[in-house]
Amino acid sequence: MPELREIVAALSTPIVGAPMAGAAGGRLAAAISAGGGLGMIGVGNVATVEQVRAECGIAAASGERFGVGLMCWSLPQNPELLDAALEFEPIVVSLSFGDPRPHLAKVRATGAAVVAQVGTRAEAADALDAGVDGLVVRGSEGGGHGRGVVSTLPLLQQVLDLTDRPVLAGGGVATARGLAAVLAAGAVAGWVGTPFAACAESLFRPELKEAVIAADTDQTVYTRAFDIAQRFDWPTRYGGRALVNTFTTSWADRTDALQAAVTDELTAKIKQARVDADLSLAPVYAGESAGLVDRARTAAQVLADFAPFRDYLRAAQRWT
Ligand SMILES: Cc1cc2nc3c(=O)[nH]c(=O)nc-3n(C[C@H](O)[C@H](O)[C@H](O)COP(=O)(O)O)c2cc1C
């Protein structure tokens, strides 16, 4: 299998569709790859082997290359999720949110390139030490889970100086201007989540896509409140960025109080709100770039809208 740098160089648009549990399934991954990027399937902490097989099966049946992203902290409880994904020969595997070391040899044996999302300089140094093939700088403005401490641009500048291995940039990369900015800085590709979460092929329910399209850049919040309420065992250094709603207004910055107050009833209420798409209580994971997503699009249209990045790179050349 080709190396990460070659995989990215072969794309017609330097965009990797970020793995997103609950949004990025096989259909979205295949559509992104067919459109000239590389689509990734997100495997969450509550995924089942059957779901992983079904979503990877859809992507594999398309004949397109695709990747898979898993959460290291949850793999010890569910090691079969990684095995199930590897059966479908993803070309890139993201081992994020925890220590990738226990899984590296198994993934490497399949020939897949391994990347890790990092949210601080220390996490970047650790992932490099572990031996991943490339890093994904994922700034605090990004949607879904990750670190909430450093934003994309400062972290990208810092990490690019740390390594010669390929670095992708995620968190707020949502337009041709943003893509040009991270490529000019030295990233090999953008790692794009939120714009694809809202697109036609995403697994998001229609209500969630509409909410992302309606939200502005200042209508998201980074919080652990949803994980505490649902009693998910996310390590405490990881929160998630989601759209502001009634629940986050009450609890986002009072997580210690929430931890003490959480009841079975509240846990059931949030889980039911997700089933009912009651967006006053349910999490809608999305980044600040929700404010840059202003209409319903297909994955191909999202990719096409990135195309003018070349014009911005050319315009910046007047400084060379
Ligand atoms: C709805 C949603 C679900 C996500 N789920 C995952 C996941 O399962 N695994 C993962 O590694 N990252 C996950 N992420 C984070 C993305 O991989 C990526 O870092 C982020 O979306 C990039 O920032 P952006 O949303 O500003 O584009 C998720 C993000 C979103 C928006």
The ligand as an SDF file (V2000), in Angstrom:
LIG
                    3D

 31 33  0  0  0  0  0  0  0  0999 V2000
  -20.3680   15.0380   14.3390 C   0  0  0  0  0  0  0  0  0  0  0  0
  -18.9090   14.7830   14.5880 C   0  0  0  0  0  0  0  0  0  0  0  0
  -18.5060   13.5240   14.9900 C   0  0  0  0  0  0  0  0  0  0  0  0
  -17.1430   13.2560   15.2000 C   0  0  0  0  0  0  0  0  0  0  0  0
  -16.7510   11.9730   15.5270 N   0  0  0  0  0  0  0  0  0  0  0  0
  -15.4380   11.6650   15.5360 C   0  0  0  0  0  0  0  0  0  0  0  0
  -15.0210   10.3040   15.6310 C   0  0  0  0  0  0  0  0  0  0  0  0
  -15.8320    9.3780   15.7100 O   0  0  0  0  0  0  0  0  0  0  0  0
  -13.6820   10.0310   15.6360 N   0  0  0  0  0  0  0  0  0  0  0  0
  -12.7640   11.0110   15.5090 C   0  0  0  0  0  0  0  0  0  0  0  0
  -11.5740   10.6940   15.5010 O   0  0  0  0  0  0  0  0  0  0  0  0
  -13.1240   12.3240   15.4020 N   0  0  0  0  0  0  0  0  0  0  0  0
  -14.4320   12.6600   15.3880 C   0  0  0  0  0  0  0  0  0  0  0  0
  -14.8180   13.9580   15.1970 N   0  0  0  0  0  0  0  0  0  0  0  0
  -13.7820   15.0050   15.0110 C   0  0  0  0  0  0  0  0  0  0  0  0
  -13.4060   15.0910   13.5220 C   0  0  0  0  0  0  0  0  0  0  0  0
  -12.6420   13.9570   13.1510 O   0  0  0  0  0  0  0  0  0  0  0  0
  -12.5690   16.3420   13.2270 C   0  0  0  0  0  0  0  0  0  0  0  0
  -11.4830   16.4380   14.0960 O   0  0  0  0  0  0  0  0  0  0  0  0
  -13.3350   17.6470   13.2860 C   0  0  0  0  0  0  0  0  0  0  0  0
  -14.6250   17.5270   12.7580 O   0  0  0  0  0  0  0  0  0  0  0  0
  -12.5600   18.7030   12.4900 C   0  0  0  0  0  0  0  0  0  0  0  0
  -13.0550   19.9790   12.7320 O   0  0  0  0  0  0  0  0  0  0  0  0
  -14.2740   20.6660   11.9420 P   0  0  0  0  0  0  0  0  0  0  0  0
  -15.4940   20.0450   12.4920 O   0  0  0  0  0  0  0  0  0  0  0  0
  -14.1330   22.1040   12.2900 O   0  0  0  0  0  0  0  0  0  0  0  0
  -14.1180   20.3950   10.4650 O   0  0  0  0  0  0  0  0  0  0  0  0
  -16.1690   14.2760   15.0070 C   0  0  0  0  0  0  0  0  0  0  0  0
  -16.6010   15.5380   14.6090 C   0  0  0  0  0  0  0  0  0  0  0  0
  -17.9520   15.7970   14.3820 C   0  0  0  0  0  0  0  0  0  0  0  0
  -18.3590   17.1670   13.9040 C   0  0  0  0  0  0  0  0  0  0  0  0
  1  2  1  0
  2  3  1  0
  2 30  2  0
  3  4  2  0
  4  5  1  0
  4 28  1  0
  5  6  2  0
  6  7  1  0
  6 13  1  0
  7  8  2  0
  7  9  1  0
  9 10  1  0
 10 11  2  0
 10 12  1  0
 12 13  2  0
 13 14  1  0
 14 15  1  0
 14 28  1  0
 15 16  1  0
 16 17  1  0
 16 18  1  0
 18 19  1  0
 18 20  1  0
 20 21  1  0
 20 22  1  0
 22 23  1  0
 23 24  1  0
 24 25  2  0
 24 26  1  0
 24 27  1  0
 28 29  2  0
 29 30  1  0
 30 31  1  0
M  END
$$$$
